[in-house]
Amino acid sequence: MSSTGKDDQVRKIFVGGLDYDTVPETIEQYFGQWGPVADCTIKKFPDGKSRGFGFVTFSSLAAMENCFENQPHTIDGKRVDLRKAEDNAGPSVAFGSDPRSKAYDPEARELKKLFVGSLDYATTEEEIKEYFTKYGDVSTVAISKFPDTGKSRGFAFVTFLSAASVDSVQESRPHVVRGRKLETKRATPKHLVGKPESQISSTKIFIGPPEVRSKGHSGLSEEISDEDLTEYFGQFGTLVKVQQMRWEDSGKKRGYGYVEFTDDDSVDKTVLVRTHVIKGREIEAKKALTRQQMKDIEEMRNKSGFQNMNTNNMGMNVGMGNTGMGMNNLGMGMSNMG
């Protein structure tokens, strides 16, 4: 890379979490208040639709630093995520954080996949595609079938070109095809497949240090306010309450807390992203379950013979008025079978 190219890269930032209708002119005008903008682009799909992120190159390093000093930033009503751009023009890491702490990508592959259950056994993939196309361009439809008979198992997976389509589907529940009310949930990521908790719904999440920690800072710090949590997690759905746990004697934070949403789908999406970066600190989101749900999970484990479930490693933490529990290794949605 030439010296000019390297200089441009130093002044270039990744802007994530953009509204899909935001245009480059709006971004350039917004960031121009911190200094002249040399270039502004929004990454798009082949069909021309926004991918929800872009890049801004400032004319001076001082302008870029000024922009970062005045966070958070909100464009078209959405709080955007700023990161230092890399040579490969992809989402990078937060300033001062470990390289493994990736920026939240609103168009990550796992966010584009939808589980569709309670299908009529005669429903075809063409019918499913035709129905869900009203919510966005469908990439693939796969009905899970029995290997011996080739007959439908009553559920399928739909992958969209844009994650926003999955959001639209979930916002428009319930769905009916062939007279049957469908169950639509976000598909379970591979690291959560096979766990009985994945079949239990919750409107609360436990947030704290990641189960597998990197070299960077993690957990809720004194610098992270309830307002910060409300603003960040608000992009996943409507919030009811946020709570950061503190030590009774000192009043200092214990590094974890809880966030309650109005819809269990918001929890599913938040847990699917799994690791979040707030003010340079890694925060992992897990389902927070009630005591009754914990009991139900134990019964499911005993009946189904789940051997990968260790109740001694659940990391239970009581919060939200002693009504919820945070657990490690929790899943969401239906298991990604087939």
N, C-alpha and C positions, 0 to 999 in steps of 0.2 A: 504493500500500500504506500502511496506517495505521502510526502509530509503534509500536503494539503488534505489528503484523504484521512490521515490520522487525526489531524486537527479537527476536521468535521466530526469524526467519530467521538471525540472528547466532548464536543458541544451538542451531541445528539442524545435525545431521551426517548424512551419507550413510553407511550401513553395507553394504558389499558382501561377496560371498563367503560368504553365509550357507548353512548346511545347509538343504536344502529342507524338512526336517521341523521346523526351529526355529520356535517360536511366539513371538508378541509378549511374552508374560509372561516367558519366559526372557530375552529381550533386555532388558526393563525391569528385571528383577531383577539382571542382570549389570551394566548401566551405572549402576544405582542406588548401587553402592558408591563412585562418585566424586561423587555428589550427587543430589538429587531430580530425577526425570525427569518432565517435564510432559506429554510425549506420545511414543508409540511406535507405529509402523506398519510392516507388511511388505507390499510391493507384490505383487499377485497377478494371475494370468491370469483371464480370464472364468470358467474352470471352477473357480476357487478355489485352484488350486495356486500355491505360492510361486514368485516369480521370482528368488529368491536374493539379494534386497537389500531394504533398508528405510530408515527415517529415525527418528532419535531427537532429541527436543527437550529440552534440559535446562532446569531452572527458573532457573539462573544461568549467567552466562558463566564464572565461576570454576570451576564444576563441569565444564563442557565442556573448558576449558583443562587442568584436572587430568586428565581422561580422556586427552587427547592426549599429555600428558607421561608417561603410563604405558603407552605402546605397547611391544610388540605386544599385541593382544587375541585371545583364542581363545574361541569360543562353540560348545558342542556338538562339541568336537573339531576345529573348523575355524578357522584363522586368518582373521580378518575384516579388511577394508580400510576405513579411515575416511577420509572426505573432507568438505570443507566443502560444505554443501548450497547449491544455487542457487535462485533464485526460481521456476525452471521445474520444481522437484522432480525433478531428474534427477542422475545421477552427475556430479560436478564434478571439480575438480583438487585435487591435494595442496597443503597449506599451503606457501607459499613456492615453488611450481613454476610453470612457464609455463602459461598457459591452454590450450595445445594438448595438454598431457599429461593425457589422459583416464584416469579410473579404469578398471581392468579390469572389464568387465561380463560376468559369467558367463552372461548370457542374450543376448549379442550375436547378431545374425541369422546371421552366418557360422558360429557355433558350433552352429547347429541343423541344418545341412545335411550330408547324407551321400551320398557317391558309392558306388554299388553296381554292381560289374562282374561279368563272367563269367556273365551271365544267359543262360538258354536263350532263343533267339530267339522262342519261342512264349509266353513269360511275359508276362502282362498287368499293367497298372498296378494292377488290383484285387487280383491275387494278391500283388503286392509289398506293397501297403498292408495286406492281411490278415495277412501274415507279420510285418511290423515293428510293427504295432499292439500286439503283446505287450510292446514296450519303451516305449511311451508313445503319446500322441495324435499322429497323423500329420496334418500340414497339407496337404501336396501330394506327389504322386508324378509324375515326368515321365520317361518312357522316351525316350531320344534315338533319332531315326529318320532314315533316309536321305530327303532331300527328294524324290528322283525316284520312289522306290518306296513310301515310307511304311513300309518294314519296319524292325524294331528293329535297332539297331546293337550290341545286346548289353550295354548299360549304362544306368543310370538315376540320377536324383537324388531323394532322399527328404528332405523338410523336416519336422521335428518342431515341435511347439509349445513344447517345452522342450529346452534343450541337454543336460540330464541324460539324456534319452533316447538321444542319440548316444553319451554315455559308456557307457550300459548296453549298447548294441549292440556297441561295441568291446570291452567287458569280456567279452562272451559269444561272441566269435569262436571257431571258424569258424561260418558260417551256410550252410545248404543249402536250396535251393528247386528243386523239380522234379528232384531228384537231382543237382544241380550245386552244387559248393562255390563260394560267392560271394566276391568280393573287396570288402570294405567299407573305405573310407577316408574321412577328413574331406575335404570338398570344398575344392579349391584356391581361395584368394582371387584376385580379379581381377588384382592387381598381380604375381602369380606365375604366371599362366596362360601356357602356351606354352614354359616353360623346361624343358629336359631333366632338370634336377635334381629336378623335381617327381615324377619316376617312380622315384626312388631312395630307399630307406628308410635311416634312421639312428637310432641310440639316443642320439646326443650332440648337444648344441647348443653353438654359439659364442655367447657373450654379451658385448656391448660397447656403445660409443656408437652411437646410431642413425645410419643412413646419411644421413638428412636430419635435422639437429639443429635444435632449437628454441633459444630464448634461455635456457632453464633449464639446470641442471646435468645432465651425462650421463656414462655410463661408471661402472665400478666404482671407488669411492673407498676411502680408508683406513678410513672409518667402517662400510663394509659388510663384515660378517664372513662366514665360511663358514657359520656357523649361520643367518645371515639368509637366505642363498641357499637353504640346505637347507629352511628353513621356508617360504619363499615358493614355490619351485618344487615343493615337495612336494605342493602342491594340484593339480598337473597329472599326478602319477603317482609311482611308487616310484623313489627315487633310488639310484644306485650310488655316485656320487662327484661332488664339486664341486671345482673348482680355479681359483684366481685367479693369473694370471701376474704375476711380479715381475721387476724389473731385477736382474741378477746383482750389480752393483757396489753399489747403494744398498739393495736389498731392498724398495724401494717398489713399489707396484702399478703395472702398466702400463695399467690401465683396462679390461682384458678378461679373459675366462676361459672355462671350459667346465663344462657340467653333463651328466652321463651318467645316463640312465634305464634301466629294465629293459625297456621296451616302446617300439617306434618310434612307436606312437600317441600317447604322451605328448609326444614331440618334435613330431609333427604339430600337436597342439593348442597347444603353446607357441609354435611358429612362426606359427600362424594368428593368435594374439593379437598377435604381432609386437613391439609396444612395451610394456614393463613398467616400472612405477614402484616402485623400492625405496628407501626412506628418502629420498624426494623427488628421486631421480635416475632419468633415463630410461635404460633398458637395452633394446637390441634383441636379439631371439633369432633366430638363423639355424641351419640345419643344419650340423653339423660332419661332414665326410666324410673317409674314409680316402684314402690316395694312390691305391689301386686304383679307388675310386669316382670320384675326380677324373679318372683316365685313361678310365674308362668314359663319363663325361660328355663328355669331349673327343671320343671316338669317336662318340657319339650326335650331337654337334653337327656333326661333319664329315659324317656320313651323312645327317642330316636337313636340313642347310643352315640351322641356326639362326643368323640374322644378328644377333640381339639379345644374343648371348652374347660378352662380351669377357673373355678370360682375364686381361687386364691389370688388370681392375677387380674381381677376385674377393676381394681382401682376405684372402689366405691367411695363416693363422697356425697354426703347429704347436704342439700341446699334448697333454695327457693322455698323457705318455710318448712323444711324437712319433708318435702313432697317428692323430690326427685333424686336420682343417683347418677353420678357420672361413672362411666365404665370404659375400660380399655377394650380394644378389639371389637367394637360394636359395629354392626352392619346396618344396612337400610334397604328398603324395597324388597323385592323377591329375589331369591338367589338366581344368579345368572346361569341358568341351566341350559344344556343343549348346545 
